[in-house]
Amino acid sequence: MGTNSIFTEELRSRQNRYFSNDIKKKVVRDLERNYNSVSDVCKVYQVSRTSVYRWIFKYSSMAKKEHRQVIEPKSDTQKIKMLEERIKELERVVGQKQLLIEFKDKMIEIAETTYGVDIKKKVGSKLSSGTTSTGKDTGKN
């Protein structure tokens, strides 16, 4: 019986609350900029979703222009940010690997000019003396 009276008091106090037009406009602006979600506003200000959507209809500049605002869930936004960070990390790693490859190519080039030895094997070049056939049959006909 005691919980029922607490519920009715809370309901009564909620019904008698009023918000100024400035607060409503600020809330709608924050919603338009995706700073808050409708659920967040409902929790913070303890108002119903219906009231928040009435505020949006009344005070939103986008609603007056019949402009539709696409609201994506925060989980999608967070997922996109995570994927963008992953892409940046992978691009950084690829850049480092490319630098290593270029460094090794330059070192090979310097070694070739310094010692007069062809380190890179070119297509169609003669095999070195240590890579001749052993004469063993590999079993292929």
Sine and cosine of phi, psi and omega as CSV:
sin_phi,cos_phi,sin_psi,cos_psi,sin_omega,cos_omega
0.00,0.00,-0.56,0.83,0.00,-1.00
-0.93,0.38,-0.58,0.81,0.00,-1.00
-0.94,0.34,-0.50,0.87,0.01,-1.00
-0.91,0.42,-0.64,0.77,0.00,-1.00
-0.94,0.34,-0.57,0.82,0.05,-1.00
-0.91,0.42,-0.65,0.76,0.00,-1.00
-0.89,0.45,-0.69,0.72,-0.02,-1.00
-0.93,0.36,-0.56,0.83,0.06,-1.00
-0.91,0.42,-0.69,0.73,0.01,-1.00
-0.90,0.43,-0.66,0.75,0.01,-1.00
-0.90,0.43,-0.68,0.73,0.01,-1.00
-0.90,0.44,-0.68,0.74,-0.02,-1.00
-0.93,0.38,-0.54,0.84,0.02,-1.00
-0.94,0.34,-0.60,0.80,-0.04,-1.00
-0.94,0.34,-0.42,0.91,-0.08,-1.00
-0.99,-0.10,0.15,0.99,-0.02,-1.00
-1.00,0.04,0.62,-0.79,0.03,-1.00
-0.78,-0.63,0.57,-0.82,0.03,-1.00
-0.88,-0.47,0.65,-0.76,0.00,-1.00
-0.94,0.33,0.33,-0.94,0.02,-1.00
-0.89,0.45,-0.56,0.83,0.01,-1.00
-0.89,0.45,-0.68,0.74,0.02,-1.00
-0.91,0.41,-0.67,0.74,0.00,-1.00
-0.89,0.46,-0.68,0.73,0.01,-1.00
-0.90,0.44,-0.64,0.77,0.02,-1.00
-0.90,0.44,-0.69,0.73,0.02,-1.00
-0.88,0.48,-0.70,0.72,-0.01,-1.00
-0.91,0.42,-0.66,0.75,0.05,-1.00
-0.86,0.50,-0.69,0.73,0.02,-1.00
-0.90,0.44,-0.60,0.80,0.05,-1.00
-0.92,0.39,-0.66,0.75,0.01,-1.00
-0.90,0.44,-0.56,0.83,0.00,-1.00
-1.00,0.05,0.06,1.00,0.00,-1.00
0.88,0.48,0.50,0.87,0.10,-0.99
-0.97,0.24,-0.55,0.84,-0.02,-1.00
-0.73,-0.68,0.32,-0.95,0.14,-0.99
-0.97,-0.26,0.24,-0.97,0.01,-1.00
-0.87,0.49,-0.63,0.77,0.01,-1.00
-0.88,0.48,-0.67,0.74,0.02,-1.00
-0.88,0.48,-0.69,0.72,0.00,-1.00
-0.89,0.46,-0.67,0.74,0.02,-1.00
-0.86,0.50,-0.66,0.75,-0.02,-1.00
-0.95,0.33,-0.72,0.69,-0.07,-1.00
-0.92,0.40,-0.74,0.68,-0.06,-1.00
-1.00,-0.05,-0.07,1.00,-0.02,-1.00
0.80,0.59,0.81,0.58,0.06,-1.00
-0.83,-0.56,0.30,-0.95,-0.01,-1.00
-0.98,0.19,0.34,-0.94,0.04,-1.00
-0.89,0.47,-0.59,0.81,0.01,-1.00
-0.86,0.51,-0.69,0.73,0.01,-1.00
-0.89,0.45,-0.69,0.73,-0.01,-1.00
-0.89,0.46,-0.68,0.74,0.01,-1.00
-0.93,0.37,-0.50,0.86,0.12,-0.99
-0.90,0.43,-0.68,0.73,0.03,-1.00
-0.87,0.50,-0.69,0.72,0.00,-1.00
-0.88,0.48,-0.72,0.70,-0.01,-1.00
-0.89,0.45,-0.61,0.80,-0.07,-1.00
-0.99,0.17,-0.65,0.76,-0.17,-0.99
-0.94,-0.34,-0.10,0.99,-0.06,-1.00
-0.98,0.19,0.76,-0.65,0.06,-1.00
-0.95,0.32,-0.50,0.87,0.01,-1.00
-0.95,0.33,-0.60,0.80,0.00,-1.00
-0.92,0.39,-0.58,0.81,0.00,-1.00
-0.93,0.36,-0.53,0.85,0.02,-1.00
-1.00,0.04,0.08,1.00,-0.07,-1.00
0.82,0.57,0.65,0.76,0.03,-1.00
-0.99,-0.11,0.78,-0.62,0.01,-1.00
-1.00,0.01,0.73,-0.68,0.03,-1.00
-0.98,-0.22,0.82,-0.57,0.02,-1.00
-1.00,0.03,0.87,-0.50,-0.01,-1.00
-0.94,-0.35,0.88,-0.48,0.04,-1.00
-0.98,-0.19,0.54,-0.84,-0.02,-1.00
-0.86,0.51,0.49,-0.87,-0.01,-1.00
-0.88,0.48,-0.52,0.85,-0.01,-1.00
-0.90,0.44,-0.62,0.79,0.05,-1.00
-0.92,0.40,-0.66,0.75,0.01,-1.00
-0.89,0.46,-0.70,0.71,0.02,-1.00
-0.90,0.43,-0.62,0.79,0.01,-1.00
-0.90,0.43,-0.67,0.74,0.03,-1.00
-0.89,0.46,-0.70,0.72,0.03,-1.00
-0.88,0.47,-0.66,0.75,0.04,-1.00
-0.88,0.47,-0.69,0.73,0.00,-1.00
-0.92,0.40,-0.62,0.78,0.05,-1.00
-0.90,0.44,-0.66,0.75,0.05,-1.00
-0.90,0.44,-0.64,0.77,0.03,-1.00
-0.90,0.44,-0.66,0.75,0.04,-1.00
-0.88,0.48,-0.70,0.71,0.02,-1.00
-0.87,0.50,-0.68,0.73,0.01,-1.00
-0.89,0.45,-0.69,0.72,0.01,-1.00
-0.92,0.40,-0.62,0.78,0.06,-1.00
-0.89,0.45,-0.62,0.79,0.04,-1.00
-0.90,0.43,-0.69,0.72,0.00,-1.00
-0.90,0.43,-0.69,0.73,0.02,-1.00
-0.88,0.47,-0.65,0.76,0.05,-1.00
-0.87,0.49,-0.68,0.74,0.03,-1.00
-0.90,0.44,-0.68,0.73,0.01,-1.00
-0.90,0.45,-0.64,0.77,0.02,-1.00
-0.89,0.45,-0.65,0.76,0.05,-1.00
-0.89,0.46,-0.66,0.75,0.03,-1.00
-0.89,0.46,-0.67,0.74,0.02,-1.00
-0.89,0.46,-0.72,0.69,0.01,-1.00
-0.89,0.45,-0.63,0.78,0.04,-1.00
-0.88,0.47,-0.73,0.68,0.01,-1.00
-0.90,0.44,-0.66,0.75,0.04,-1.00
-0.87,0.50,-0.66,0.75,0.01,-1.00
-0.92,0.40,-0.64,0.77,0.03,-1.00
-0.90,0.44,-0.65,0.76,0.05,-1.00
-0.90,0.44,-0.68,0.73,0.01,-1.00
-0.87,0.49,-0.70,0.72,0.01,-1.00
-0.90,0.43,-0.68,0.74,0.01,-1.00
-0.90,0.44,-0.63,0.78,0.02,-1.00
-0.89,0.45,-0.69,0.72,-0.01,-1.00
-0.95,0.30,-0.57,0.82,-0.04,-1.00
-0.94,0.33,-0.73,0.68,-0.11,-0.99
-0.98,-0.17,-0.08,1.00,0.03,-1.00
0.91,0.41,0.49,0.87,-0.02,-1.00
-0.91,-0.42,0.64,-0.76,0.05,-1.00
-1.00,0.07,0.98,-0.20,-0.05,-1.00
-0.99,0.15,-0.68,0.73,0.02,-1.00
-0.98,0.19,0.78,-0.63,0.05,-1.00
-0.99,0.13,0.77,-0.63,0.01,-1.00
-0.98,-0.18,0.51,-0.86,-0.01,-1.00
-0.88,0.47,0.74,-0.67,0.03,-1.00
1.00,0.08,0.05,1.00,0.00,-1.00
-0.98,0.19,0.34,-0.94,-0.01,-1.00
-0.94,0.33,0.55,-0.83,0.06,-1.00
-0.96,0.29,0.50,-0.86,0.06,-1.00
-0.95,0.32,0.25,-0.97,-0.10,-0.99
-0.90,0.43,-0.38,0.93,-0.03,-1.00
-1.00,0.07,0.04,1.00,-0.06,-1.00
-0.88,-0.48,0.60,0.80,0.02,-1.00
-0.99,0.10,0.24,-0.97,-0.02,-1.00
-0.95,0.31,0.60,-0.80,-0.03,-1.00
-1.00,0.05,-0.19,0.98,0.02,-1.00
1.00,0.10,-0.02,1.00,0.03,-1.00
-0.98,0.22,0.59,-0.80,0.03,-1.00
-0.99,0.16,0.78,-0.63,-0.01,-1.00
-1.00,0.06,-0.06,1.00,0.03,-1.00
1.00,-0.07,-0.03,1.00,0.00,-1.00
-0.99,-0.11,0.67,-0.74,0.02,-1.00
-0.96,-0.27,0.00,0.00,0.00,0.00
